[in-house]
Amino acid sequence: MANLLDEYAKVAGENVVDHLRQLSAPLAGMKVVHVNSTKLGGGVAEILTKLVPLKRELGIDASWEVITGDADFYSTTKSFHNALQGNHVHISDEHLRHYEETNTENAAKLAPVLEDADIVFIHDPQPAPLLSHFPERKGLWIWRCHIDVSRPHRPVWRYLRSAVAGYDASIFSLAAFAQNLPHVQYLIPPSIDPLSDKNMPLDESEISGVFRKFDVDPDREVMLQVSRFDRFKDPVGVIEAYRLAKKFSPGLQLVLAGGAADDDPEGAVVLDETKAAANEDPDIHILLLPPDAHRTINALQRAADIVVQKSTREGFGLTVAEGMWKGKPVIGGDVGGIRLQIINDHTGFLVSTPEGAALRIRYLLHHRDKLREMGEKARSFVRENFLLTRHLREYLTAMVSLANKAEDRIEL
């Protein structure tokens, strides 16, 4: 990871990296720990994979810890996730006790690391109760929520709020997600890593090789959605949109590419539902990819004509920025963080129904000049707003603010 910042300067600009060095100077030598529930799968793990090494290169003693749990624990935390995104989910007292006991066990394992940390970032609901086990903690603790909690199921939110109210600060991706909490809150949208295997430039031979591997016809139009097999990502709705659009573009193919996260027990069920909806259509390619298939995803996004992310709820949706970075217009659900990325009719289209998605797919496939123009705007928009360097800058700003006991959010 040596000279990693120099590589980012080539993409984001020298002035951006100089700013990072200036911001990090007061934090040099600080022990900063990130804690989440998985090393593989999902946007949080992808972000931390590079965010932590970058902090180290800036002179911060940064590390990343992962809590562990059994199937019941992850089933409960998946229920938390669904409830916080608006589903009316009942979580039994027995499951809540097991959730708390699992965090107690993890607190004991992580105590040597967390007790001495200057700043601790706890990501999402899974490890949220850890705070209660460190009443004599040395440092500042920040709860980082990556979920769309704009309309949470209130009984579940009230329970979780009691666990996170005691944090020194919290971070949400959008103002709409912020909640009434008795501490300072920061707004930091996620980002993509332009140097990762998922986003770096690829040779045309590698891109075409991926299509051959999965029997996708490179001479016919392709729409693509990349996401975990999760009901909130609405893969069945994407299939409906594809079938409607195919009436006007008979050669259209659909690729649904995704994988499973270690902390999501529902993925296999949703995958089966998606296969049933596809009904063995030879032009629907459902790809269950391993967690490290980043170059494959990169190639699929670069080769597709249109990228779709038709989520019905979404904390942010990194796949939107990924598709835009490849110069593709993205058709996304008019929800959550997708609204922050897609400027309607400029970098893509926001839709609410399969019919709306199909209409926009049809339009772009029949107006290739507009498709290319929107794709160019999309890439520029990501460069300016959603690269990892901007994300790191705002994390550093929050850390400096808290370390200096600032009471108000700093806007950059």
PyMOL commands that set and color helices and strands:
alter all, ss='L'
color gray80, all
select helices_A, chain A and resi 4-12+14-27+43-57+71-84+93-114+128-133+154-164+175-177+204-213+231-233+235-246+267-278+294-303+318-325+338-341+354-365+368-385+388-403
alter helices_A, ss='H'
color red, helices_A
select strands_A, chain A and resi 31-36+61-66+119-123+140-144+169-172+184-187+222-226+253-258+284-288+306-309+330-333+348-351
alter strands_A, ss='S'
color yellow, strands_A
deselect
rebuild
show_as cartoon
